[in-house]
Amino acid sequence: MKAKSILAVAASLCMMLGVSACGGSSNPSAEGRVYMISQKVENNDQFVELGKQFTKDTGIAFNVVSPAADSYEQTLKSELAKSNAPTIIGLDNNDYPNWAEYCADLSGTSMYKDLKDPNYVLKTGDKVGAIPFVLDRYGIIYNKAILGKYFHASWASLHSVDEIRGFDALKTVADEIQAHKDELGIKGAFTSAGFESSSIRRYGDQLVHIPVYYEYRDQGRTDLPPTVSDKYVPDMKRIFDLYIKDETVPATQLSSATFDDAVSEFSLGDAVFIQTGSWAYPQLKGQKVEDKDMGVLPIYMGVPGEDKAGLTISSNYFAINKKIPAADRKATERFLDWMLTNDGARKIVTDTMGFETPFKSYSKAGYKTRNPILRSNDAYAKRHCYDMIIRPLPSQQWSLSLGNAMLEYAQGTGDWSKVQSAFVDGWASEYKTTHQG
């Protein structure tokens, strides 16, 4: 998802915001400053827009940088060591245990009190360390218009999206579309399964969260387990094999294929399916595929009972760096309050960013995103489908190692046993190194 380099993003944002250095001005203001390090690089431009409006309304300097996925933790560590460290730390539940010591208690903030469900937060003991600001959903986004052409074809085995409720049905559709791609005027059923740094997270992180979800379910836990089994690794292979067989490009091109490539292929109507989530909406909207033609399927892998599955739900969180000066803390809390109450801010968050927020104030004021990827989940909710909830992974390194093993398998330079070892043995090793070392 993170197509820009750290330096390029940082430089461009510094110029756009007019600050002397990313990380804050060299002349701190008595009013304090807001400096956000964000994981959502796909929303960089919108955060810049949000920050400009905040500065215009309050006079308080706002600064944001979003490192690439494969260097986020390294960059965060470096930035937190600086004198003008980030005041807002963007986290997910994978990262939180590694950075909890930096997180101030947010239990007294307006943002915490505004949550629809306080159980959404990340906690250390009784301390509220991080609050979700967006509820993302992801799965396999599909082009309704092209899929409609398939359903009406004389050679199609299925004739309605309601029939695609499990892996076998998905595979039938994808295989038949791939076999008749020229007739449908496309390049492949799925977009390219790229493993360039902007795209590798879709597989070493987002895809593997499906077997991880079921592993947590079987273990009956929500906290990070020291080990996992290989029970659902064959299921992951099933869907991954489908991706790399029925895609738009040869497997030899996957190491350099980017997330932007995949988005472009879907947006131009060159592919029917793309595995991604609601965060991609700012890049997808306004392109050839209209909002009304975007639907989403769960990531089916052949797990028994998956016909009752809904979309995968994940969150991104705000934490406040507890080691910043009091003036910066006050300015940062003011920014979070402003996001909740300012109509201009809420419009950017809901309409431009396309975020589904967990806040009562947004709902009461009628701010509900029209993001079709998020709205697609409404149908699954009506069917009382279960959410596949993101659970913690042992480390970022585990995801990267797994993703690299998957790339080797896709290119034919490694076999699936390396993926299985990276999943099971790599988990135990990273747990021991990261959480017991």
N, C-alpha and C positions, 0 to 999 in steps of 0.2 A: 504493500500500500504506500510505501514511502519512496517515492520516485526521485526525490531531490537529495543531493548530498547535504551533509550537515553544514558544510561551509557555505554552500550556495544558498541554502535556506536562511542561515543566520545572516549572511551578508545582505540578502535581499530584504529581509525583515528590518534589519537595522536601517537601511536606506529608506524604507517605506515609513518607518516610525520616527526617523530623524533623531535617533539617539547616538551617542558617541561610541557605545560598545554594547553588544548584546550581553545582558546581565545587569544592565542599569547604567545610569548616568554617573560620571566621575564626580559630580557635584550633587550629593544626595539632598533632596528637598525635605523641609520640615514636614511637608504634607505626606511624605513617604512615597513609595513607588510600588508598582505591581509588575512582577516579572514571572511569567508562566513558562514552564517547560512542559510541553504537551506531547502526548503520544499520537494525537490525531492530525498527522501531517496533511491528510487529505482535506482538512478544514482550516489549513493555515490562513488562506486568504480571508476566510470569514472571521477568524479570530483577530486578524489585523483590523478588519472593518469594525469589529466589536470594540477593540481597544481604542481605535481612533474616536469612536463615538463616546466612549467612557472618558477619554482625556478631554474631549470637547465639552462634555457636561460637567466635569469635576476639576479639570486642570491637573489631575494626577497622571504622571507618566505611566504608560503601559507598554510592556515589551513581551514578545512571545518568540519562542524557538521550538521547533519540533525535529528532533534527531531521527535518523533512519532507524527502522525496527531492529536491525542487527547491531546497532551501536547505542541504543537508548540508555541502557544501564551504565555503560562506560561514560557516556556524556553526562548523565545525571550525576554520577559520582564526581566527575571533574567540576561541574558547575556548583555543586553543593560545597565544594572545598574553597570556592572563591569568596572574597570579601563581600561582593555584591551578588550573593547567591539567589537562586530563584525563591520567590515568595509563595508561589503556587506550584505544587508538584503534581503532575498528572500521573496517575497510577491505574493499574488494573489489579485484580485479585491475585494474579501471579506475582506481581512485583511487590505488593504491599508488605509481606513479611520481611523482605530485605531492607525496607526503608522506614519501618515503623518508628524507629528511634528518632527520626526527624519530624514526625507528624505531631502537630499540636492537637490538643483535645478540642474538638469542634462541637461538643455537646451543648454549649451555650450560644451557638451561632443561629442566626435567623434561617440559614439554609438548612440546618439540621431540623429545626422546628417546623419547617415548611414541607418536609418530606411526607408523602402519602403513607409510606410504610417505613418506620424506623429500622426495620430489619434489613433494609437495603444496604446499610452502612458496613464499613469494615472497622473492626474493633480490636484493640489490644486490652484484654481484661475488660474493665469498665470504660476505658477511654475510647471515644469515637475518633478514630484516626483519619478516616477518609469518607467522603460523601459522594454518591453518584450524581453526575450532572447530566448524563445521557444514558438511556437504555437502548442499546443496539440489538438488532436481530439479524441473523444471517442464515443463509441456506443456499439453494441453487435457484438463482433468478432466471426466469425464462421469458422469452419473447412470445406473447400471446398471439400475435398476428402470424408469425411463422409456424407456431405450433398448430394454429387453426388450419393452415394449409395442409399440414401433415394429417390432422384428424380427418380431413375431407378427401384425402388421397385414396385411390382404389386399393392400393397396396398396404395401407396402414392397418395394423392389428388393433390399435386402440383408437377411440373416437371422442374422448373427453378427458380433460385434465383430472376429473374426479376419479378416473380409473387408475391414475398414477398414485398408488398408495403403497409403496414398497419398492425395494430394489429391483425385483424381477420386472415389474412394469416399466420402471425408469430405463432399465437396460434395453428392453424391447423397443421402446420409443427411440432412444439414442442410436441404437444399432441401425434401425430402419431409416432414420434421418440421415445418418452417415452414408448409408448405402445409396441414398437418393439425393445427396446434397446438391448435385448439379441441377436436378429437376426443381429443387426448392430454391436454387439461386444463392446458395450459401457455401462457405468454405469448410464447415464442420459443425457437428452437433454442439460440442463444447468449445469455449474459447481456449487459447493456449494455456497450458498448465505451467506457466513460467516460474523459474527458480532464480531469477536475478533478485538482488537484495530487496527490491520493492515488492516482490511477489512471493518469495519463499515462505513468508509467514502464513500464506493461505493454506499451506499443506503441513509444515512442521508445527503449526500452532492451531489454526482454525479447524482444519480437517481432523487432526488428532484429538481435538476436544470431544469429538463424538464417541470414539471408543473409551476415552477417559471418563466421560459422563457415565457411561454404563458400568465402568469399573468401580467408580465411586458408589454408584447405586448398589452394586452387588456387595460391596464392603460395608454398606450402611453408614457411610460417614460423609462429612463435608469438609473436614480438615485434611491437610496433605498427608497421605499415607507414605510410609517408608518404602513400600514396594507395590508393584502392580503385576498382574498376570498378562499372559499373551492371548487371553480368551477371545478378545475382539479384534486382534491384529489381522486375522484372516478376513474379517468383514471390511476393515479399512482397505486391505489390498483389493477387495472386490470393486469398490467404488473408484479407487485410484487407477486401477487397470482400465476401467471404463473411461475415465478422464483422458488418459494418455493414448487410448486406442481411437476414440471418436472425437478428436480435437482438430483444430484448424491448421496446425503446423506439425512437421516431423519431430519426433522426440529428440533428434540431434540438435534442435534449435532451442531447447528448453532452458539451458543454462543462462542464456542471454535474454530470454523473453521476459518482458517487464509487466507490471500490473497495468501500466498505461496501454500496453499492447492489447491485453485482454479486454480492458474497458473499451478501447477503440473498436475491437472486433465485434463486441456485443452492440455498441452504440450504432455502428454502421449496418447492423443486420447481417453480419457475416457468420454469426453463430447464434444458436438458439438458447444455449445455457451458459451461465457464468457463476462460479462459486464465489460469492462475496456477500456483503451485507449492507445495512442501511447507511453506513458511513460513506459508501460509494455514490450515494444519490447526487451530491453536488456535481460529480463528474458525469453522471449518466443523464441528468435532466437537461432538457433543451436540445437533445441530440435527435437523431433520426427515429429512435424508439421512444414513442410518447409514453407519458406516465400511465395512461390507460392500458398500455400494452405490456406493462411489467407485472409479472406475478412471481411468486416464490414457492418452491418446494422445499421440504426438509431435506437434509442430507441423508438419503437412504443408503444403507450398507448391507441389508439383509439380516438385521438383528430381529429375532422374533418379537412381534408386537409393535414394530416400528410404524405400522399403519396408523397407530394412535399418536404418533409423534407430531409435535408442532415444530416451529423454528427454534434455532438455538438463540438463547438470550445471553447477552454479555453487557457489562457496564464499564464505563470509564469514570474515574473518580478524581475529585479535587482533594488534595491535602494541603494544609498550610505549614510551611516550614517553621518549626518552633524556635529555630536558632536565629531568626531575623530580628532586626531592631523593632522596637515597639511602634514606631511611626509606620514602618512598612507593614507590620501586622494590621494596624488600623486601616491603612489604605487598601490592603488586600481584602479585609472583611467588608469594606465599603464597596469594593468591586463586586463581591459575591451578592451583597444585598441589592446592588444596582441591577444585576442580572435578573433578580427575582421580581423587581417592581417597575423597572423602566420599560415602557411599551416599545420603544425603539429596539432595546436589547432583546426583548422577548420575541419581537418580530424576526430579528436576525437569527436567533437561536432556533425558532420554530420553522420559519419559512425558507430562509437562505441556507442555514445549516441542515435543516430537515431533521432536527433532533426530536426524539420522544423524551420528554423530561419527567422526572418522578415527583414534581412539585405541585402542591395544592394550589398555589397562587396562579400557576399557568392554567390549570384546569378551570378555576373559578373565573378567570378573565377570558376564557374561551380560546386559549392558545393550544391548538392541537395540530400536530404536523400533518401535512398531506402527503408526506413521503410514502410512495406506493409500496415500498419494501416493508415498511412498518405496518401500514394498513393491511397488507396481505395477511398478517397474523390474525386479523380479526376473525377470519373464517375458521382458522384452527381453534381459536378461543371458543367460538360458538359450538364447535364439535367436542369441546372439552378435551382437546389434545394436551398432552403433557409437554411442558417446556424442557428442552435440553439445556440445562444450566451450565454455564462455564464454571469449572472447578479449577483449583490451583494446580499448576505444573511445578516441577521441582526447581527449574531454572530456565533462563533464556537459552543457556548453552545446550540444554537438553533438546529444546525445540530446533535449534540450528543444526545440531548433530543429526537429529532425526530427519530434518529436511534435506540435508546433504546426502544421507543414505537413500532417501527416496529419489533424489535426482540421479544418483548412480544407477539405481534400479531402472528408472525410466529410460536412461541412455544406454542400458545394456552393459555398463561397466561394473555393476555389482548385482548381487542377487538379493532376494527378499529377506533372506536370513539376516542380513546386515541391518535391515529396517527393524526386524523383530528384536534383534539384540540391542539396537539403539533405544527402542521403546522400553523394553523390560530391564535389561542390565544397565542401560544408561540412566534410567530412572533411579535405581537403587544407588548407583554411584554418585549421581548428582545430589540426591537427598543426603547421602552421607557427607559429601564435601560441603554442600551449601548450608545444610540445616543441622548437622551434627559436628561439623569440623570446628 
